[in-house]
């Protein structure tokens, strides 16, 4: 299972998994429940891949840890 998100316009977008899910963002494990946030740039993208029952793996072009 996977999903890709592209931003249209210079707006802040966050991907926020369930509170109990781990997000591996570009190889870095975020805290459970943390979200990934883009840099408010048109054309930013993030691809999320189901990792296992505890979370997701994400590849992005410049998204960062947006905290809880």
Secondary structure, DSSP 4 states (H G I P E B T S, - for coil): -EEEEE--SS---EEE--TT-EEEETTEEPPTT-EEE--S-TT-EEEEEEEETTEEEEEESS-EE---
